[in-house]
Amino acid sequence: MGPADLNKLLDRFTPQDHPRLLSSWRGGEDAALWVLSDERAAVLTVDIITPVVDDPYVWGQIAAANSLSDVFAMGGRPLLALNVVGFPINCLPLEMLSSILEGGMERTTRAGAIVAGGHTVEDEEPKFGLVVYGEVSLTEIWYTRGARPGDQLILTKPLGSGVLVTALKADMLEDDEANNLISVMTQLNDLPLRLPKEIRCKVHACTDVTGFGLIGHLADMLGEDINIKLYAKEIPLLKGVLQKVSMGLVPAGAYRNKAYYTEAGKAANLESLDEDMRDVLFDPQTSGGLLLAVDPSVANEALKLIKDAGFEESSIIGEAVQGCGKIEIE
């Protein structure tokens, strides 16, 4: 579902309020937050995807990493997960489903959480994901909005997974490109578990880059008085992405994102970019990286720690500045 369709659907509903509910779908937040005590909040999310690779175990890993990411994007620690499965029981062997679940459990366990069960339905196309419960200190929550003028924007994973998944399905991806893609998509966004508290508390905003592409998720981070300067030349890209875009291997979701956010006028100076790069900025990501707005006093230290944590292609790709809710591409 594209951003236009999603917004039309959500406009039909009035978000419910409760004194203990800190976030729901309001403001593009990545997960629901529920106050547990004077010190802690629960983080609850669900995500489900269709297959992006042929190997069922690897797909299970990717789907789980993708689902867990929303808890990490709120600054939280995942604790408990439930499998959500759609599977064509009469068309595919149960061994395949077993491999999917094993892959999901491997990633979930590595994230420090427990898989406690789940729910399955018979479906024409396989689908898999997780309901994830986590917790976060009330003083360390990362909201989507909250960036301050001067904050440096760090992107932890290279862009282009939507394009390369499209190429993979068309059997037009080299082995090294496919291996790199899988490595990126299976990587856990577990920075809240890896960064020291003094750095975590200097993260003023965060989201993960998934189905709405980089521009869409940057738009969620904008405030009425905040602009974002985006340094297009600093954005890390997966190997082979621009070549595949030039060949027309662009997913339909990228065009939906591009149409919606261009019409909304969120990004200025898009025409200054090569058309292929423009498409990459709207490419819907599967298990994409975190996008963090970090206090400038610790931005370089944070970037080094993030790279040391295994996100070797992390980069400062922009800056929050005083403004009126626009993305300025430089």
FIVEX-121394 format. One record per residue (C-alpha): residue number from 1; residue in three letters; x, y, z. Coordinates in Angstrom, 2 decimals, always signed. Last residue first. Layout:
<atoms>
[NUM, "ala", [X, Y, Z]]
...
</atoms>
This chain:
<atoms>
[330, "glu", [+22.18, +19.63, -1.96]]
[329, "ile", [+18.58, +18.51, -1.49]]
[328, "glu", [+16.47, +20.67, +0.81]]
[327, "ile", [+13.77, +18.64, +2.58]]
[326, "lys", [+11.01, +20.96, +3.80]]
[325, "gly", [+9.09, +21.58, +7.04]]
[324, "cys", [+9.34, +25.34, +7.55]]
[323, "gly", [+12.94, +26.07, +8.46]]
[322, "gln", [+15.65, +26.00, +11.09]]
[321, "val", [+18.20, +23.35, +10.21]]
[320, "ala", [+18.55, +19.57, +10.52]]
[319, "glu", [+21.64, +18.21, +8.80]]
[318, "gly", [+22.37, +15.64, +6.15]]
[317, "ile", [+23.87, +12.37, +5.01]]
[316, "ile", [+26.29, +11.56, +7.83]]
[315, "ser", [+27.34, +8.07, +6.79]]
[314, "ser", [+27.10, +4.46, +7.82]]
[313, "glu", [+28.78, +2.08, +5.37]]
[312, "glu", [+30.49, +0.02, +8.10]]
[311, "phe", [+27.39, -0.67, +10.15]]
[310, "gly", [+29.19, -3.36, +12.16]]
[309, "ala", [+29.16, -1.90, +15.67]]
[308, "asp", [+32.48, -0.16, +14.94]]
[307, "lys", [+30.69, +1.84, +12.22]]
[306, "ile", [+28.04, +2.90, +14.73]]
[305, "leu", [+30.72, +3.81, +17.28]]
[304, "lys", [+32.54, +5.95, +14.71]]
[303, "leu", [+29.31, +7.68, +13.68]]
[302, "ala", [+28.43, +8.36, +17.32]]
[301, "glu", [+31.83, +9.96, +17.92]]
[300, "asn", [+31.39, +12.14, +14.85]]
[299, "ala", [+27.87, +13.16, +15.91]]
[298, "val", [+28.67, +13.82, +19.58]]
[297, "ser", [+28.54, +17.64, +19.78]]
[296, "pro", [+26.33, +17.77, +16.66]]
[295, "asp", [+23.40, +16.20, +18.56]]
[294, "val", [+22.22, +13.21, +16.54]]
[293, "ala", [+19.22, +12.88, +14.22]]
[292, "leu", [+19.19, +9.16, +13.41]]
[291, "leu", [+18.05, +7.27, +10.30]]
[290, "leu", [+18.14, +3.54, +10.95]]
[289, "gly", [+18.81, +1.15, +8.12]]
[288, "gly", [+16.56, -0.75, +5.77]]
[287, "ser", [+14.91, -4.09, +6.49]]
[286, "thr", [+13.16, -3.99, +3.11]]
[285, "gln", [+13.50, -0.59, +1.50]]
[284, "pro", [+11.03, +1.21, -0.76]]
[283, "asp", [+13.03, +3.22, -3.35]]
[282, "phe", [+12.10, +6.92, -3.22]]
[281, "leu", [+15.69, +8.23, -2.96]]
[280, "val", [+16.76, +5.56, -5.46]]
[279, "asp", [+14.43, +6.99, -8.11]]
[278, "arg", [+16.02, +10.43, -7.74]]
[277, "met", [+19.45, +8.84, -8.15]]
[276, "asp", [+18.38, +7.39, -11.51]]
[275, "glu", [+16.97, +10.76, -12.62]]
[274, "asp", [+20.28, +12.53, -11.96]]
[273, "leu", [+19.80, +15.11, -9.26]]
[272, "ser", [+19.25, +18.86, -9.55]]
[271, "glu", [+15.58, +18.21, -10.39]]
[270, "leu", [+14.99, +17.21, -6.77]]
[269, "asn", [+15.65, +20.81, -5.72]]
[268, "ala", [+13.06, +20.89, -2.94]]
[267, "ala", [+11.51, +17.82, -1.30]]
[266, "lys", [+8.19, +17.91, +0.59]]
[265, "gly", [+6.13, +19.30, -2.27]]
[264, "ala", [+3.15, +17.03, -1.61]]
[263, "glu", [+3.06, +16.26, -5.34]]
[262, "thr", [+6.68, +15.08, -5.16]]
[261, "tyr", [+5.94, +13.05, -2.03]]
[260, "tyr", [+3.02, +11.21, -3.63]]
[259, "ala", [+4.40, +10.63, -7.11]]
[258, "lys", [+7.82, +9.51, -5.88]]
[257, "asn", [+6.36, +7.13, -3.32]]
[256, "arg", [+4.09, +5.54, -5.92]]
[255, "tyr", [+7.02, +5.32, -8.36]]
[254, "ala", [+9.22, +3.65, -5.75]]
[253, "gly", [+6.43, +1.22, -4.86]]
[252, "ala", [+6.34, -0.02, -8.45]]
[251, "pro", [+9.82, -1.45, -8.03]]
[250, "val", [+12.63, -0.11, -10.26]]
[249, "leu", [+14.57, -2.45, -12.53]]
[248, "gly", [+14.51, -0.09, -15.52]]
[247, "met", [+18.06, -0.83, -16.72]]
[246, "ser", [+19.27, +2.55, -15.42]]
[245, "val", [+17.89, +1.53, -12.02]]
[244, "lys", [+20.00, -1.63, -12.14]]
[243, "gln", [+23.16, +0.37, -12.86]]
[242, "leu", [+22.35, +2.80, -10.07]]
[241, "val", [+21.97, -0.05, -7.59]]
[240, "gly", [+25.08, -2.07, -8.49]]
[239, "lys", [+26.61, -2.09, -5.00]]
[238, "leu", [+24.24, -0.80, -2.35]]
[237, "leu", [+24.23, +2.95, -1.97]]
[236, "pro", [+25.57, +5.23, +0.78]]
[235, "ile", [+24.19, +8.80, +0.76]]
[234, "glu", [+27.03, +11.33, +0.96]]
[233, "lys", [+26.55, +12.75, -2.55]]
[232, "ala", [+22.89, +13.53, -1.83]]
[231, "tyr", [+23.67, +15.74, +1.16]]
[230, "leu", [+20.16, +16.33, +2.47]]
[229, "lys", [+19.52, +19.60, +4.28]]
[228, "ile", [+16.53, +18.98, +6.50]]
[227, "asn", [+14.09, +21.71, +7.45]]
[226, "ile", [+12.59, +22.19, +10.91]]
[225, "asp", [+10.00, +24.73, +12.06]]
[224, "glu", [+6.85, +22.75, +11.26]]
[223, "gly", [+8.67, +19.54, +12.08]]
[222, "leu", [+10.20, +17.08, +9.63]]
[221, "met", [+11.03, +13.54, +10.72]]
[220, "asp", [+8.12, +11.97, +8.80]]
[219, "ala", [+9.37, +13.70, +5.65]]
[218, "leu", [+12.74, +12.01, +6.13]]
[217, "his", [+10.85, +8.72, +6.11]]
[216, "gly", [+9.23, +9.51, +2.79]]
[215, "ile", [+12.43, +10.84, +1.23]]
[214, "leu", [+14.41, +7.74, +2.24]]
[213, "gly", [+11.85, +5.30, +0.88]]
[212, "phe", [+8.23, +4.89, +1.96]]
[211, "gly", [+8.54, +1.13, +2.56]]
[210, "thr", [+11.49, +1.07, +4.94]]
[209, "val", [+13.98, +3.55, +6.37]]
[208, "asp", [+13.98, +3.27, +10.15]]
[207, "thr", [+13.16, +6.24, +12.34]]
[206, "cys", [+15.05, +8.32, +14.84]]
[205, "ala", [+14.97, +11.64, +16.69]]
[204, "his", [+16.99, +13.54, +19.31]]
[203, "val", [+19.81, +11.01, +19.69]]
[202, "lys", [+22.00, +12.58, +22.40]]
[201, "cys", [+20.59, +10.28, +25.09]]
[200, "arg", [+21.76, +7.25, +23.13]]
[199, "ile", [+25.30, +8.68, +23.09]]
[198, "glu", [+25.63, +9.06, +26.87]]
[197, "lys", [+23.83, +5.74, +27.29]]
[196, "pro", [+26.50, +3.82, +25.37]]
[195, "leu", [+25.56, +2.47, +21.92]]
[194, "arg", [+25.26, -1.26, +21.34]]
[193, "leu", [+21.84, -2.38, +22.58]]
[192, "pro", [+20.08, +0.76, +21.32]]
[191, "leu", [+22.01, +0.20, +18.04]]
[190, "asp", [+20.26, -3.11, +17.27]]
[189, "asn", [+19.29, -2.48, +13.67]]
[188, "leu", [+19.80, -6.21, +12.98]]
[187, "gln", [+21.58, -7.17, +9.76]]
[186, "thr", [+19.57, -9.59, +7.61]]
[185, "met", [+18.83, -6.99, +4.93]]
[184, "val", [+22.44, -5.79, +4.68]]
[183, "ser", [+23.98, -9.26, +4.42]]
[182, "ile", [+21.32, -10.30, +1.91]]
[181, "leu", [+22.14, -7.33, -0.35]]
[180, "asn", [+25.88, -8.01, -0.11]]
[179, "asn", [+25.38, -11.64, -1.09]]
[178, "ala", [+23.15, -10.65, -4.00]]
[177, "glu", [+25.65, -8.09, -5.30]]
[176, "asp", [+28.49, -10.59, -5.00]]
[175, "asp", [+26.48, -13.21, -6.87]]
[174, "glu", [+25.54, -10.84, -9.70]]
[173, "leu", [+21.91, -9.77, -9.93]]
[172, "met", [+19.72, -10.06, -13.02]]
[171, "asp", [+17.70, -13.16, -12.09]]
[170, "ala", [+14.47, -11.14, -12.45]]
[169, "lys", [+13.66, -11.79, -8.78]]
[168, "leu", [+17.16, -10.60, -7.90]]
[167, "ala", [+16.72, -7.42, -9.95]]
[166, "thr", [+13.52, -6.55, -8.07]]
[165, "val", [+15.28, -7.35, -4.78]]
[164, "leu", [+18.09, -5.05, -5.98]]
[163, "val", [+15.76, -2.12, -6.62]]
[162, "gly", [+13.96, -2.50, -3.30]]
[161, "ser", [+17.28, -2.95, -1.44]]
[160, "gly", [+18.68, +0.30, -2.83]]
[159, "leu", [+19.98, +2.37, +0.05]]
[158, "pro", [+23.06, +1.77, +2.19]]
[157, "lys", [+22.62, +1.13, +5.92]]
[156, "thr", [+23.26, +3.29, +9.02]]
[155, "leu", [+22.02, +6.71, +7.90]]
[154, "ile", [+23.23, +9.50, +10.22]]
[153, "leu", [+21.56, +12.89, +10.24]]
[152, "gln", [+23.51, +15.60, +12.09]]
[151, "asp", [+21.56, +17.84, +14.44]]
[150, "gly", [+22.29, +21.56, +13.96]]
[149, "pro", [+18.70, +22.70, +14.36]]
[148, "arg", [+16.85, +20.16, +16.47]]
[147, "ala", [+15.30, +16.82, +15.49]]
[146, "gly", [+12.33, +15.85, +17.65]]
[145, "arg", [+10.14, +13.85, +15.35]]
[144, "thr", [+10.37, +10.09, +14.82]]
[143, "tyr", [+10.62, +9.59, +18.57]]
[142, "trp", [+13.61, +7.95, +20.24]]
[141, "ile", [+12.75, +7.10, +23.85]]
[140, "glu", [+15.69, +7.32, +26.29]]
[139, "thr", [+14.21, +9.14, +29.31]]
[138, "leu", [+11.12, +6.92, +29.41]]
[137, "ser", [+13.39, +3.87, +29.47]]
[136, "val", [+12.46, +1.41, +26.74]]
[135, "glu", [+10.64, -1.91, +26.56]]
[134, "gly", [+9.91, -4.48, +23.89]]
[133, "tyr", [+7.05, -6.45, +22.40]]
[132, "val", [+7.26, -7.66, +18.81]]
[131, "val", [+4.51, -9.06, +16.57]]
[130, "leu", [+6.49, -10.78, +13.88]]
[129, "gly", [+6.59, -11.37, +10.15]]
[128, "phe", [+5.84, -13.86, +7.43]]
[127, "lys", [+3.80, -14.10, +4.27]]
[126, "pro", [+3.65, -16.96, +1.78]]
[125, "glu", [+1.18, -16.47, -1.08]]
[124, "glu", [-2.16, -18.25, -1.52]]
[123, "asp", [-2.85, -18.13, +2.20]]
[122, "glu", [-3.66, -20.57, +4.98]]
[121, "val", [-3.46, -18.82, +8.33]]
[120, "thr", [-0.87, -19.05, +11.09]]
[119, "his", [-0.59, -17.49, +14.55]]
[118, "gly", [+2.23, -17.00, +17.01]]
[117, "gly", [+4.30, -18.64, +19.70]]
[116, "ala", [+6.72, -17.38, +22.37]]
[115, "val", [+9.71, -16.29, +20.30]]
[114, "ile", [+12.12, -14.85, +22.86]]
[113, "ala", [+14.15, -11.65, +22.51]]
[112, "gly", [+17.86, -10.82, +22.81]]
[111, "ala", [+18.31, -9.59, +19.25]]
[110, "arg", [+20.23, -12.79, +18.47]]
[109, "thr", [+17.19, -14.75, +19.59]]
[108, "thr", [+14.99, -12.82, +17.19]]
[107, "arg", [+17.42, -13.30, +14.31]]
[106, "glu", [+17.68, -17.08, +14.85]]
[105, "met", [+13.94, -17.39, +15.52]]
[104, "gly", [+13.09, -15.83, +12.16]]
[103, "gly", [+15.43, -18.17, +10.33]]
[102, "glu", [+13.96, -21.16, +12.13]]
[101, "leu", [+10.43, -20.00, +11.29]]
[100, "ile", [+11.24, -19.75, +7.59]]
[99, "ser", [+13.01, -23.13, +7.65]]
[98, "ser", [+9.97, -24.79, +9.24]]
[97, "leu", [+7.71, -23.21, +6.64]]
[96, "met", [+9.89, -24.72, +3.91]]
[95, "glu", [+9.83, -28.12, +5.60]]
[94, "leu", [+6.03, -27.87, +5.59]]
[93, "pro", [+6.14, -28.33, +1.82]]
[92, "leu", [+4.53, -25.79, -0.52]]
[91, "cys", [+1.30, -25.98, -2.51]]
[90, "asn", [-1.35, -27.40, -0.17]]
[89, "ile", [-0.14, -25.47, +2.90]]
[88, "pro", [-0.09, -22.15, +1.09]]
[87, "phe", [+1.29, -20.12, +4.06]]
[86, "gly", [+0.40, -16.92, +5.92]]
[85, "val", [+2.37, -16.52, +9.12]]
[84, "val", [+2.56, -14.14, +12.09]]
[83, "asn", [+5.17, -15.28, +14.62]]
[82, "leu", [+5.00, -13.84, +18.14]]
[81, "ala", [+7.89, -11.97, +19.75]]
[80, "leu", [+9.10, -11.06, +23.24]]
[79, "leu", [+11.87, -8.91, +24.68]]
[78, "pro", [+12.91, -6.30, +22.13]]
[77, "arg", [+15.04, -3.45, +23.59]]
[76, "gly", [+13.92, +0.07, +22.75]]
[75, "gly", [+15.31, +3.26, +21.23]]
[74, "met", [+12.12, +3.78, +19.20]]
[73, "ala", [+13.92, +2.65, +16.03]]
[72, "phe", [+15.04, -0.49, +17.87]]
[71, "val", [+11.40, -1.49, +18.40]]
[70, "asp", [+10.64, -0.79, +14.74]]
[69, "ser", [+13.64, -2.83, +13.60]]
[68, "leu", [+12.40, -6.07, +15.15]]
[67, "ser", [+9.96, -6.57, +12.27]]
[66, "asn", [+12.56, -6.04, +9.53]]
[65, "ala", [+15.08, -8.28, +11.29]]
[64, "ala", [+12.38, -10.94, +11.53]]
[63, "ala", [+11.46, -10.68, +7.86]]
[62, "ile", [+15.13, -10.80, +6.83]]
[61, "gln", [+15.91, -13.86, +8.96]]
[60, "gly", [+12.82, -15.71, +7.74]]
[59, "trp", [+13.77, -14.88, +4.16]]
[58, "val", [+17.22, -16.31, +4.85]]
[57, "tyr", [+15.69, -19.57, +6.08]]
[56, "pro", [+13.25, -19.72, +3.15]]
[55, "asp", [+15.97, -19.27, +0.48]]
[54, "asp", [+14.21, -17.76, -2.55]]
[53, "val", [+14.63, -14.10, -1.58]]
[52, "val", [+12.20, -11.20, -1.04]]
[51, "pro", [+9.25, -13.30, +0.13]]
[50, "thr", [+6.15, -11.38, +1.31]]
[49, "ile", [+6.32, -9.13, +4.37]]
[48, "ile", [+4.82, -8.78, +7.85]]
[47, "asp", [+5.25, -6.16, +10.56]]
[46, "val", [+3.88, -5.74, +14.08]]
[45, "thr", [+4.77, -3.30, +16.86]]
[44, "leu", [+4.64, -2.81, +20.62]]
[43, "val", [+7.03, -0.79, +22.80]]
[42, "ala", [+6.32, -0.82, +26.55]]
[41, "ala", [+7.40, +2.20, +28.58]]
[40, "arg", [+9.63, +2.42, +31.63]]
[39, "glu", [+10.63, +4.75, +34.47]]
[38, "asp", [+7.53, +6.13, +36.17]]
[37, "ser", [+5.79, +2.88, +35.28]]
[36, "leu", [+4.36, +0.93, +32.37]]
[35, "val", [+3.65, +3.75, +29.91]]
[34, "trp", [+2.52, +2.42, +26.53]]
[33, "leu", [+4.36, +3.22, +23.29]]
[32, "ala", [+3.07, +2.09, +19.89]]
[31, "ala", [+5.64, +1.60, +17.15]]
[30, "asp", [+7.40, +3.34, +14.24]]
[29, "glu", [+5.84, +6.76, +14.72]]
[28, "gly", [+4.47, +8.51, +11.64]]
[27, "gly", [+3.03, +11.46, +13.54]]
[26, "arg", [-0.07, +9.67, +14.89]]
[25, "trp", [-0.01, +5.93, +14.28]]
[24, "ser", [+0.26, +5.25, +18.01]]
[23, "ser", [+2.38, +7.12, +20.52]]
[22, "leu", [+2.52, +7.94, +24.23]]
[21, "leu", [-0.49, +5.90, +25.36]]
[20, "arg", [-0.62, +5.98, +29.18]]
[19, "pro", [-3.03, +8.91, +29.43]]
[18, "his", [-5.23, +7.36, +26.73]]
[17, "asp", [-6.19, +8.60, +23.29]]
[16, "gln", [-7.67, +6.77, +20.31]]
[15, "pro", [-6.71, +7.92, +16.83]]
[14, "thr", [-9.76, +9.15, +14.89]]
[13, "phe", [-10.26, +7.01, +11.82]]
[12, "arg", [-11.23, +7.75, +8.23]]
[11, "asp", [-8.03, +9.77, +7.68]]
[10, "leu", [-6.11, +6.53, +8.26]]
[9, "leu", [-7.42, +5.04, +5.02]]
[8, "lys", [-6.69, +8.11, +2.91]]
[7, "asn", [-3.21, +8.30, +4.45]]
[6, "leu", [-2.50, +4.67, +3.59]]
[5, "asp", [-3.70, +5.06, +0.01]]
[4, "ala", [-1.45, +8.10, -0.54]]
[3, "pro", [+1.54, +6.48, +1.18]]
[2, "gly", [+1.42, +3.37, -1.02]]
[1, "met", [+0.00, +0.00, +0.00]]
</atoms>
